[in-house]
């Protein structure tokens, strides 16, 4: 540095503030904007959820009326049941798929980089795009069923997309394809960081590959597994684009999810108060997942410090 | 785990991995192949098939001839909208995130941990909680249905990610470096410019790639806050599939899907390593 700008100790405080104004502006304005909008907007939505707002936000207090109206509606009940089913099935299956992929890629196979790229590419593409493509593949008149029929097996049926009871599984399929690569990436990182000495010791003890994974390697993956579960659950709770493009909540309202209910209430039926209540309910579902996770992380960190 | 190249178990591993890889590539293959088949060809068979002769005209139609609602300009204007939102929002959120991340990690000030904690909460908070307030703010400021409005939203919301990425990267920079520069009389910006920024390219690449794909792929805000000619390409694609429901034009639609997915696919192909780094950084921290 050529010129050293010395800070004179006797400088008065006021001009110091002026001198450092650009600094304050660039640090504080974006940070405060971001933090303030998160808090203010959340409180705003919570406030609206207790008002009788319909087309426009109005003041007033209706207590929990919006909440009871939402939870009593068939739309929400189906959405909630779907979320439970979708959340559990998707998280479990993507976890298993991701783990299997990671273990397979961990076998020092050729072309590992290429394979990893293939399993991860869906994550880079928009849900609108992948939802659209899966809607074609799963459409019985256009996709897999039609192909099998054209090949001569005409009794073949794969019409989950238009089947009220099965349609939610099409979303599970597309979501697993889209994001089990993410679970794979995290698991693979975990597998690669297992202590080499531990593996050597187990090998000397005569452990075969299956016992090695079951007894030595997989137990070390618990922290990663919990992280993956939480992130995938969070994704499941806020799923919107994928369903919008794949089934648009249909057939009927068979694949309704909370995020679609919020959008429908707010912007299609202009019931702002109820829409806000549904959004807050989504937040509560999310907190039910995140708070135990945060507590667990806290305990882990305390333990790490004291160990 | 030992390498035994011709053992049956290894052949089985390769077989399983190849099958899954084929399944993972199939949707992409279907879109690419259909984008080269004529609409009649698809209508006669299924969406899964080999093109008889390459119908490149689908791409021309999807790019500039295709009708969405009343306008027949293809998806070109919507691609332009997406670019006009994504590029500035990516640049702004990355730059502001870098400065803020540097301030939070190396310039400790009162309440910095609180502010940082709240900002990163934005990663988890459902978009739906912010949808209504944004609607009201955009309407009252006259920014509803403008690309500027979307740029502002993505810049502010993007900070949750960019501050997190940059802060986690900058905490590893030794404090002594900063202290020495301060003794030399360098101020906040001089240190940022001369010391931090030259060290930043690795994290800035990750942040830019992450923000670009994130904003380009975003749909909910696009569809809520813009209509018609102002929509980003994700919203236009949904409008497009609704528009052609009566007379299916899957060849052209596939080409449109391909074009819309191309920017993020290309970025993934070029910078996949950095994309994954962003993915795991956002996940683990």
Boltz contact constraints between the chains, C-beta under 6 A:
constraints:
  - contact:
      token1: [A, 1]
      token2: [B, 184]
      max_distance: 6.0
  - contact:
      token1: [A, 4]
      token2: [B, 184]
      max_distance: 6.0
  - contact:
      token1: [A, 4]
      token2: [B, 185]
      max_distance: 6.0
  - contact:
      token1: [A, 5]
      token2: [B, 185]
      max_distance: 6.0
  - contact:
      token1: [A, 6]
      token2: [B, 185]
      max_distance: 6.0
  - contact:
      token1: [A, 23]
      token2: [B, 188]
      max_distance: 6.0
  - contact:
      token1: [A, 26]
      token2: [B, 99]
      max_distance: 6.0
  - contact:
      token1: [A, 27]
      token2: [B, 103]
      max_distance: 6.0
  - contact:
      token1: [A, 30]
      token2: [B, 96]
      max_distance: 6.0
  - contact:
      token1: [A, 30]
      token2: [B, 100]
      max_distance: 6.0
  - contact:
      token1: [A, 30]
      token2: [B, 159]
      max_distance: 6.0
  - contact:
      token1: [A, 31]
      token2: [B, 100]
      max_distance: 6.0
  - contact:
      token1: [A, 31]
      token2: [B, 115]
      max_distance: 6.0
  - contact:
      token1: [A, 33]
      token2: [B, 156]
      max_distance: 6.0
  - contact:
      token1: [A, 34]
      token2: [B, 119]
      max_distance: 6.0
  - contact:
      token1: [A, 34]
      token2: [B, 156]
      max_distance: 6.0
  - contact:
      token1: [A, 34]
      token2: [B, 159]
      max_distance: 6.0
  - contact:
      token1: [A, 35]
      token2: [B, 115]
      max_distance: 6.0
  - contact:
      token1: [A, 35]
      token2: [B, 118]
      max_distance: 6.0
  - contact:
      token1: [A, 35]
      token2: [B, 119]
      max_distance: 6.0
  - contact:
      token1: [A, 37]
      token2: [B, 156]
      max_distance: 6.0
  - contact:
      token1: [A, 38]
      token2: [B, 122]
      max_distance: 6.0
  - contact:
      token1: [A, 41]
      token2: [B, 130]
      max_distance: 6.0
  - contact:
      token1: [A, 41]
      token2: [B, 133]
      max_distance: 6.0
  - contact:
      token1: [A, 42]
      token2: [B, 129]
      max_distance: 6.0
  - contact:
      token1: [A, 44]
      token2: [B, 133]
      max_distance: 6.0
  - contact:
      token1: [A, 45]
      token2: [B, 129]
      max_distance: 6.0
  - contact:
      token1: [A, 45]
      token2: [B, 132]
      max_distance: 6.0
  - contact:
      token1: [A, 104]
      token2: [B, 13]
      max_distance: 6.0
  - contact:
      token1: [A, 104]
      token2: [B, 17]
      max_distance: 6.0
  - contact:
      token1: [A, 107]
      token2: [B, 13]
      max_distance: 6.0
  - contact:
      token1: [A, 115]
      token2: [B, 21]
      max_distance: 6.0
  - contact:
      token1: [A, 117]
      token2: [B, 272]
      max_distance: 6.0
  - contact:
      token1: [A, 118]
      token2: [B, 21]
      max_distance: 6.0
  - contact:
      token1: [A, 118]
      token2: [B, 24]
      max_distance: 6.0
  - contact:
      token1: [A, 118]
      token2: [B, 25]
      max_distance: 6.0
  - contact:
      token1: [A, 119]
      token2: [B, 24]
      max_distance: 6.0
  - contact:
      token1: [A, 121]
      token2: [B, 268]
      max_distance: 6.0
  - contact:
      token1: [A, 124]
      token2: [B, 213]
      max_distance: 6.0
  - contact:
      token1: [A, 124]
      token2: [B, 264]
      max_distance: 6.0
  - contact:
      token1: [A, 124]
      token2: [B, 268]
      max_distance: 6.0
  - contact:
      token1: [A, 125]
      token2: [B, 261]
      max_distance: 6.0
  - contact:
      token1: [A, 126]
      token2: [B, 217]
      max_distance: 6.0
  - contact:
      token1: [A, 126]
      token2: [B, 234]
      max_distance: 6.0
  - contact:
      token1: [A, 128]
      token2: [B, 219]
      max_distance: 6.0
  - contact:
      token1: [A, 128]
      token2: [B, 234]
      max_distance: 6.0
  - contact:
      token1: [A, 128]
      token2: [B, 237]
      max_distance: 6.0
  - contact:
      token1: [A, 129]
      token2: [B, 257]
      max_distance: 6.0
  - contact:
      token1: [A, 129]
      token2: [B, 261]
      max_distance: 6.0
  - contact:
      token1: [A, 132]
      token2: [B, 257]
      max_distance: 6.0
  - contact:
      token1: [A, 133]
      token2: [B, 27]
      max_distance: 6.0
  - contact:
      token1: [A, 133]
      token2: [B, 31]
      max_distance: 6.0
  - contact:
      token1: [A, 136]
      token2: [B, 47]
      max_distance: 6.0
  - contact:
      token1: [A, 142]
      token2: [B, 46]
      max_distance: 6.0
  - contact:
      token1: [A, 142]
      token2: [B, 47]
      max_distance: 6.0
  - contact:
      token1: [A, 143]
      token2: [B, 47]
      max_distance: 6.0
  - contact:
      token1: [A, 146]
      token2: [B, 46]
      max_distance: 6.0
  - contact:
      token1: [A, 147]
      token2: [B, 46]
      max_distance: 6.0
  - contact:
      token1: [A, 147]
      token2: [B, 48]
      max_distance: 6.0
  - contact:
      token1: [A, 185]
      token2: [B, 276]
      max_distance: 6.0
  - contact:
      token1: [A, 209]
      token2: [B, 1]
      max_distance: 6.0
  - contact:
      token1: [A, 231]
      token2: [B, 283]
      max_distance: 6.0
  - contact:
      token1: [A, 238]
      token2: [B, 126]
      max_distance: 6.0
  - contact:
      token1: [A, 240]
      token2: [B, 220]
      max_distance: 6.0
  - contact:
      token1: [A, 241]
      token2: [B, 219]
      max_distance: 6.0
  - contact:
      token1: [A, 262]
      token2: [B, 128]
      max_distance: 6.0
  - contact:
      token1: [A, 276]
      token2: [B, 132]
      max_distance: 6.0
  - contact:
      token1: [A, 279]
      token2: [B, 128]
      max_distance: 6.0
  - contact:
      token1: [A, 279]
      token2: [B, 129]
      max_distance: 6.0
  - contact:
      token1: [A, 282]
      token2: [B, 126]
      max_distance: 6.0
  - contact:
      token1: [A, 282]
      token2: [B, 128]
      max_distance: 6.0
  - contact:
      token1: [A, 283]
      token2: [B, 126]
      max_distance: 6.0
  - contact:
      token1: [A, 283]
      token2: [B, 129]
      max_distance: 6.0
